[in-house]
């Protein structure tokens, strides 16, 4: 093996390592459990690697607690029609998601429900939601081809 080939192989390995860096949700969340929590949004951050919702919820003792919910990447959320101001401070939401493995006030959301009953999804790794979006876009494309 020549020195040039070795350098190319090492370079390719260095470039590919970040692709393996994404974590398994089981490292942070109890993936076989679900919890539901209602709260009021204080901030929505449309960021990568996961969008975040900061919100206040009332605990069993009646005290207000600060929580954070983590969802899908903002790139996937935008593909699903989300905007950077999808949720605004003061919005009341109900979250269904996976609780934190450590018991902290952290949840990985699966679905978000608005007061009017609308589910806006956006949960991390929601394959079904992604397939629904792809099917809707394919239907639009097919309709345009017919016209």
N, C-alpha and C positions, 0 to 999 in steps of 0.2 A: 504494500500500500504506500503510495507516495504521500509526501507531506501535504500536497494540495488536496488530495482526497480526504485526508484526515481532518484538515481544516474545514472542508465543506460539510463533512459529516457532523463535526462538533457544532458548527454554525446552525445546521438544520435542527439538531437536538436542542440547542439553546432557544431557538425560535419556537419550537413546538411545546416546550415545557409550560408556558402560560396557559395553553389550551387545556391542560390537565388540572388547573388550579381551582376550578369551581368546586365549591363544597357540596357535600350531600346534605340535604335538609335534616337528616336524622342526627347530624352532629349538633344541631341547635334546637330542634323541635321534636316533640313526641308525635311522630308521623302516623301512628295508629290511633291517636286520640283527636277529638274535636272539642272545641269550646265555642261558646257564643258570648259576645260581650257588646254592650251598647255604650256609645260615648259621643262626645262632641269634639269635632276636629279642631285642633289648634294650629296644625301646619301640615301641608302636603308637600313632599319633596319628590319631584320627578327626576330621580337620579339613577345611575347604575352603580353597582350591579343589581340593586333591588330598589324599587320605589318605596318610599316610607310615608306612613301616616302617623302623625303624632296626635294623640287625642286624650281627653280626660274622661274617666269613667268613675262611677260611684261604686265603692266596694260594699260588702255585706254589712259593715258597721256604719254606713252612711257617709263615709269620708271620701273626698275626691282623690283619685290617684292618676298619675301621669302614665300613659301607655304608649307603646310604639308597635305598629303593625308593618310587616314587611311583605311586599308583593313581588310581582314579576318585574323584569327589567323594563325601563321606560321605553326602550325600543319596541318590545313586544306589546306594551300597553298602547303605544301610539298606533301600532298596526291594528289594534282592536278599536281604535277611535278615541282613545283617551287624549286629553289635552293637559298642559302643564297646570291648569287651574281647574282640573276635574273636581276636586274637593276643595272647599274654602273654609277658613276658620269660621266656626259657628254651625257648620253642617252637622246634623245629627245622623249618625250611622250605626248600623248593627253589623258586626263582623262575625263571620263563621270562619274558624281557622284552627291551626295546630298550635297548642300551647308550648311555651318555652320549656325546654328540658331542665333548666335550672330553677324554674318557678318564678322567674322575674316577670315583670309586666311587659311581656313581649309575646307577640303572636304572629304566625305566618298566615296571612289571610288566604282563604279559598274564595269566599264571596263576600261582597259588601252589599248591604241592602239599605236603600234610602227610605226615608219616612213614608213615601208614597207606595212602597212595596217593590220598586224597581231594583232588580239585582244587577250590579254593574261588574261583577266578576273581577278579573285582573289578578287573580291569585297566582302565586309562583308555580310554574310548571303545569298549568292547566291545559293539558293536551286536548280535551274535549272542546274547550273554548277556542283554541287555535284552529281546530278542524272546522268548527262552525263558521269562523271568519273566512277561512279558505273556501268553503262551500258557497258562502254568500258572494264572495268575489268572483268565483267561477260562474255562478248563476248570472251575475251582472254581465260578465264577458260574453257568455253564450247568448244572452238577450241582445247585446249590441251586435253580435255577428248576424243574428236573424234579421235585424232591421235594415 
